[in-house]
Each structure stands twice: as structure tokens, then as C-alpha cells.
Amino acid sequence: MDNKKYPQKKESIFGTALNDVEHALCMYATSYCILSAKSIYEEQILKAFSETIGSSHIYLIGYTPCVRFIDAKQKEQILYLKYLVRGKEYLLRFELPHTAELKQEQDISWVEDANGNRIWPDNDLIFQRLAEESGELKFNVKYVGQAYGKGGSRNAIDRLLKHETLQKIAIKGAPEGHEISVLLLQIHPSNLVFTVFNPFSKIKEKGDERIKLGLDKLFGTNEQERIALYEASLIKYFEPEFNKEFKNSFPSTSLKILQDCYQKDFSAVVAEICIDNLFFRLYSDKVPVKHHHLAKHDLHEDQERRAFFGL
């Protein structure tokens, strides 16, 4: 290493930390479902996503661009699908199996194979292509909420069906070329704790005790607490227009949902959204458009306790 280019030694960098062991509780989404707000009242539509909906306790309400299917054409064994996104047309190209043929009747289009089976490009693949072609598939986060109930008996749709804030957003209406959508998130069902071991810290005598506190939190955090912390972390991160609670009060030693984190002297809580096939990129008035969102909140104001993601 060139000491002239990197004059700081590791002792001077990591020696600013207080404790030799620091923990952060991490929660992350593993699956999702995006629906038009209008479709949450359609039982047939919900049935198609029942597996994801049943265990989705976090929901985001926001604006997404209107996507409209215009037409389908076939040329040889290539299927061309035309879509309209915010007033601009995009043509998607898909290869068809041998002998497969496009069929159309009134406003309905489908592809039929040699055995008479109806086939069609996967919907996720279509939206992934549209996201790449247009760069317009963005989700403007306006509200973050959660539904849990007793033992996880309530899911996001149960809450949204009688949601006053969703009704307020609907009355206000979406901007031109957009519609109101809901993003449902499944949170990983087990706990994850990040731990930093720092031999250069100021205090080195309590490592064993702090390791035990981290393990207690790893195995002692229940699902209801995890969901509540994830919701609060996202609200503080995005600061959505229609949320009130947690925007200015998270994190705080006075919050009940954080008491156990403070009792076990955790350094931070982290809520993450990083799902490869989530084709809508999230943003808000506070947070820029991006695919990966890491809502990291330090539980202590002291710089020497900020042991994660850079000192």
C-alpha cells in the first residue's frame, strides 16, 4: 500500500469507535406484489396473487405511470406487442414457438400452439422489458403502512380495503398519466443481525457480554416487532407525503417498538428493499429514484457508536 496515498492507519480509522462489538438489526423484503388500487376490490384478481398477499404485512401506496396494451401483431414467428406508457408507444418483440399463431377476437389477443393451448409472454417479463425500454416504470411512494393483527392474522389487503388514507389519496387523484397503485411486501420471516468486531475500539472489556446481547436479539425478536420496525424505518427513510407518525420521531428512546433494541444496546436498525425482479424503481420527494433502497438508522447520536456502513 502507498502510505503517501493512504496516510491513515487502521488504528486511527477504527480506533474512533467506542465498542469492540456492535450490532444492527436488519430486516428485508423477499417478495412483492404490485396492484392497481382499483383491483384490490376484485376477488378474481386477488385470488391470482393469494400466496403472496397472505403473508404481506407491509404496503406502500403511490403513483405509477399508466401502462396500456394497444395491439399485438405477428410476423413469421415473432410476436410484436405494442404498449403505451405515459403517452409514448413502445414495441416489444418476443420469439414464438414453431407453429404457434396469434389469435384475435374483438379486443382479446392470445397465442395458440399446435395443440390448441393458449400461451402468452410472462407478465413480469413484459414489464421488465417495458422498464428497460422506457425508463418510466417508477413508483412514487406517498404512504407506508402495515397490517398484522393477532398472530399475523391480518394482511395488507385486509387493511387497505378499509383504509382512510387510501381513500384520501384516491379523492386527490393521481397526476396526469399516472394511477394509484399499492406495493405489498413480504418481509423475511427470520431475524438477521449484522455484527462488527473491532479490535481497535476504545472499550474492549465487554465483548462477550455484547455478543450475548446480540444473540438474544437475534433469536428473541418476534415477527410483530420486526414488521413494526420495518414500517417505521421506511417511513423515516421515504418521508411519504401522507404519513404523519415516525417521520420526525424515529428513532427515539421513547418509542415502544425500539425499547428492546436500546436495552440490548444495538447500534442501528436497517430496512432493505432489494428485489431483483421488482421492475418499478421506488422514490419519494426525499429519496431519488433507484432500484436498491437501504433505510439505515443509527440509534445513537454519538459518532463513535456509528459502526456500520462507514465510520
Salt bridges, closest charged atoms under 4 A:
GLU22 OE1 - ARG210 NH2 3.19
GLU22 OE2 - ARG305 NE 2.60
ASP71 OD2 - LYS73 NZ 3.54
GLU89 OE1 - LYS82 NZ 3.82
GLU101 OE1 - LYS103 NZ 3.91
GLU136 OE1 - ARG86 NH1 3.24
ASP216 OD2 - LYS212 NZ 3.16
GLU225 OE2 - LYS217 NZ 2.52
GLU239 OE2 - LYS286 NZ 3.41
GLU241 OE1 - LYS142 NZ 2.79
GLU241 OE2 - LYS172 NZ 2.79
ASP260 OD2 - LYS217 NZ 2.88
ASP260 OD1 - LYS264 NZ 2.69
ASP265 OD2 - ARG210 NH1 2.77
ASP265 OD1 - HIS300 NE2 3.52
ASP265 OD1 - ARG305 NH1 3.20
GLU272 OE2 - HIS292 NE2 2.70
ASP298 OD1 - LYS296 NZ 2.69
ASP298 OD2 - ARG306 NE 3.65
GLU304 OE1 - LYS202 NZ 3.01
